[in-house]
């Protein structure tokens, strides 16, 4: 509520039309292989996360 009126937003983040997000799901045998693949992604930052309950990295 703001000044007695309901305020609606699209989500918990500020509106931005310049932001592009996405993710890749890759299968590798180990972390080093995942790092080599991730180093080929043209982005300023990449996070590697292992999926729970999945073999490999």
C-alpha positions in Angstrom: 0.0 0.0 0.0 1.2 3.5 -0.8 -0.8 6.5 0.0 -3.8 4.3 0.6 -3.7 2.5 -2.7 -2.4 -0.9 -3.6 0.9 -1.0 -5.5 1.5 -4.0 -7.9 4.9 -5.0 -9.1 5.9 -7.9 -11.4 8.2 -9.4 -8.8 10.7 -8.8 -6.0 13.1 -7.1 -8.5 13.2 -3.7 -10.0 11.9 -3.4 -13.5 14.6 -3.6 -16.1 14.4 -4.1 -19.8 18.1 -4.2 -20.4 18.8 -7.4 -18.3 19.0 -10.8 -20.0 19.3 -13.9 -17.8 19.4 -17.6 -18.6 21.0 -20.9 -17.8 22.6 -23.9 -19.4 22.3 -27.4 -18.2 25.4 -29.4 -19.1 26.6 -32.9 -18.3 30.3 -33.5 -17.6 32.3 -36.1 -15.8 34.0 -33.6 -13.3 34.3 -30.0 -12.2 37.3 -29.2 -14.3 35.4 -30.2 -17.5 32.5 -28.0 -16.4 34.9 -25.1 -15.9 36.4 -25.6 -19.3 32.9 -25.5 -20.9 31.8 -22.5 -18.8 34.9 -20.6 -19.9 33.6 -20.6 -23.4 30.4 -18.7 -22.5 30.6 -15.0 -23.4 29.4 -13.5 -20.2 30.9 -11.4 -17.4 30.1 -13.9 -14.7 29.1 -17.6 -14.7 28.1 -19.7 -11.7 28.6 -23.5 -11.7 26.2 -25.5 -9.6 26.0 -29.2 -9.3 22.4 -30.6 -9.4 21.4 -32.7 -6.5 20.8 -36.4 -7.2 22.5 -36.3 -10.6 25.7 -38.3 -11.2 28.7 -36.5 -12.7 29.2 -32.8 -12.2 
